[in-house]
Amino acid sequence: MPYPIDPTSLAGKEFPVTEHVPLLVLGGGPAGLAAAIEAARCGLRVVLVDEHPVASALIGLDVPFMFGERLDPAVQNKARMTERVVAARPELEEAFEAGVDVRLGVYAWGGFVTGATSRTLPHPLLGLADEERSWLVSFDRLIVAAGARDLALAFPGWDRPGVMGARGADAAIRLYQAFAGRRLVVLGAGTLGRNVALAAQAAGLEIAGIVDVATLPLPLREGAGGRGPRDIPLYLGHAVRTTLGAMDLEGVRIAPLADLDAAFDIACDTVVCAVDLVPNVEIFDLLGCAIIWRAQQGGFVPSIDADGRTLVPGIYAAGDCTGVTDAAIADPGLAAAAGRRVARAAARDAGIKAEALPPAPPIPDRASDRDAIRRQWLASHVDATRADLMICRCEEVGVRDLLGVRPPRYLPYNGEKFAARDLRTLAADGPVNQDQVKRLTRAGMGACQGRRCREQVQLLLAMQGNQTTGSISLPSYRAPLRPLPLNVLSAHDETKQMRDNWVVWFGIPGQWLPQWEPLPDDADMVYESRVLRDFET
Amino acid sequence: MSAGTPVVVIGGGATGLSTAWWLRREGVPVTVIEKGIVGWEASGRNGGGATHPSSPLFREEQRLWPMMDELLGYPTEHQPKRIRIAVTPVQLVHAEHTAELAERQGFPVERLDPKALHELVPWVGDDVAGGLLLHYGGHANPQRTAQAYAWAIQDLGGTILQHTTVTGIRVQAGRAVAVETDQGTIGCDAVVVAAGPHTARIAAMMGIEVPVAPARAEILVTEPVPLIRHGGADGNGLYGRQTLRGNLAYGGGPHEWIELADARTPRPVNSPVVRSLARRLTEMFPRLGHVRVIRSWAGVIENTPDGRPILDRLEDPSNVVIATMSSVGFGLSPASGHALAQLVTRGRCDFADLTWLRLGRFRGLAADWREQAGWVPWSAADNVTMVSTG
């Protein structure tokens, strides 16, 4: 006799899938576009999704980059922004011609694969959404080219409008052509800072100065050479003391680290934090791909082979999301080459004859330099701040709250009990875990889901415990990877089977009938009539 | 530190921590062994509900929660009262049935017409059927509560060993005498097994069969919205609450039966069920359609064959207590810990009738009880193979 299935479980239930795609490419930057074009030329049917142009509401939340409220109202016009994105990325035209099905303004918010706790899933799914609705697609292969995001590093005033990130500034200036500032101070004298300054100058903007806490010589800052691009004033060995302006940002006050009292002001309307970038690994975490710490590549990266295969069959990675190096910042051609190489590998895995492309050049190992620079930035600004420095902006968690493992401000703070509890006592109970610290302090629990604080929190936890940065494990990512309105995420296409069998919790009669009495013989019927079937279809 | 051979509590979830805390309050030496971090699994991932009128521990649950912040010395974010929302007339009938059980025990229920409901929960739609205001029950923050238990145990001189995995239990002359772990052996005066879905594996080390089936369930959370008076408002196939921070955290819907390969709990992933959670939340709170979902998560819980807890002091070994709350553990934890501590120290619970929660009720259970109930992992791939091979 066959065994039954539990009707209230996921067994036998189907999720509505809008379409099946042989090769899905996630990300329309240099790596994703090159991968999509190459795969299409190899004969694969390719769909490419890219979230740009993102909704202005997300821009306001600093998603996916730190936009710092420095984009003009033109971003509210999605059609116009789409035209600009197409104009800014000439490879899109090439992709159209190669037969790639390009979807712009589409968010990838979820990734679902079969695993130890998800065996009912018949095939891998990606959750997509636009401004109106969400849907699911299935795929044979997925190339993730999710790029990198801004590394936020706190300084006094970094949480005010007008302070943005390098990727945010680049998107504002080049992708959306909607930058609302005129005069910029760039933080970070490395390749990233130089690139931002040059792009801004090319767009006719004024650069009031480049500031870095580090002094030369800096391996990552070679080429700065004591002078910035085209005689921009370069302030090395300086920290930001405060930002100026009551309402609008009017400047920054900086001081030499050697003499913090010798502060002086630089007028500007925008500050671009361009110290470093972080690979986007969020979708890899959802898909169960192994993720490893590689300081020289900018942080956590997916574990991949030479052809970009992750450890999950059918899922590949290319470009900045596999590690963002100085070389890659300077030359987008490297990401494009990676995209082509991974596309060839995906094509071969699909049974198409495609010659392998040469492997990527080796990455110079500068792990300690890169990590040291980040630490120096953070330590300098914690030191240079007389008041507490805000770390988690969504949840208003300062450095002192974080290191003191203090509860959030809406709770009464019992000084005596809590004073005896801090990061050190927590560490005495076991290795410090960033997700645990998050649960207690709420740092990283807000609407931006740690985009602006998770690296800083990781660094602060490591520095406080005299640990290596990589010894603090990756705080988990969860769907939705973009904050989606309830009515967008909503399963408008839910199956009848899902609706008919929906129960609030397991649907076991004995749980809801008096447990101080034996279970009645008609428990199932009683339960069926009284609790189950909240949804009549 | 307390002197003497400790009671060893296996499992640093809400049930185990509360038991250890109650034991420490009575001066009993106690050591909690936790394979990971306290409250890390289901105890820190649930909806935070504290309203369980079907449990014999209900009255104690209701008595204790309002005092827990003070007793523990750390905030739990406990908030009293619940609101049951019925979007449709059918749901109103179901809500009435569940409230009846509490009313019979003397806990007052107030009927809310749509207007009165709207005043308390301004997010509901104009066509809502009605609701109930329960003048009992409540909700708390599971993560903060689990840590509060742990810190309170330490404040009272108890020991918590995190990142320690139990590898064996030494039984001599009908008594558990030592618990073996990957960090060394700990002599014990008694053992409480409160290891959630791992309870069966731990009990099997003593040759005791505890029938539980593990499953994964999921939940989502939105960005904060302005606080309403009673945040414990749920319905429409969802359990959940508005947190004190203002976020809406709601779960429900289909679970997935899983298998535990070893002492580790596999990472519980989310499924597209999160979209169905969002749908039900939008149906219940149509005025909040624009509110953003910022995260979802999942947890692993275990169920006994009848869905009821096992809270039992065994006859052999005579100093072993088995504790599983059958997937409803967090809210009842102040009371379950109290009961379990009494089982350890007195052999019986003096405030609740646990007769029907003994392990012995499963004597003679069929070996394939999970298969018979359909409580086993199911895979689409296997199913397709079955069909194709006829």
Interface residues (C-beta under 8 A of the other chain):
Chain A: Y3 P4 I5 D6 P7 T8 S9 L10 A11 G12 K13 F15 G110 F112 T114 G115 A116 T117 S118 R119 T120 L121 P122 H123 L125 G127 S134 L136 L286 G288 E395 P407 P408 Y410 L411 P412 N414 K417 F418 R421 D429 G430 P431 N433 Q436 R439 L440 R442 G446 A447 Q449 S476 R478 A479 P480 P483 L484 P485 L486 N487 L489 S490 A491 H492 E494 M498 N501 W502 V503 V504 W505 F506 I508 P509 G510 Q511 W512 L513 P514 Q515 W516 E517 P518 L519 R530 V531 R533 D534 F535 E536
Chain B: I37 W40 G44 S54 S55 P56 G73 Y74 P75 E77 T88 V90 Q91 V93 H94 H97 T98 L101 Q143 R144 Q147 A150 W151 D155 I160 Q162 H163 A215 R216 A217 T222 E223 N236 G237 L238 Y239 L244 R245 G252 G253 P254 H255 E256 W257 I258 E259 A261 P266 R267 P268 V269 N270 S271 P272 V273 V274 R275 S276 A278 R279 R280 L281 T282 F285 L288 G289 H290 V291 R292 V293 I294 R295 S296 W297 A298 V300 N303 D306 G307 R308 P309 S326 S327 V328 A352 D353 T355 W356 L357 D368 E371 Q372 A373 G374 W375 V376 P377 W378 S379 A380 A381 N383 V384
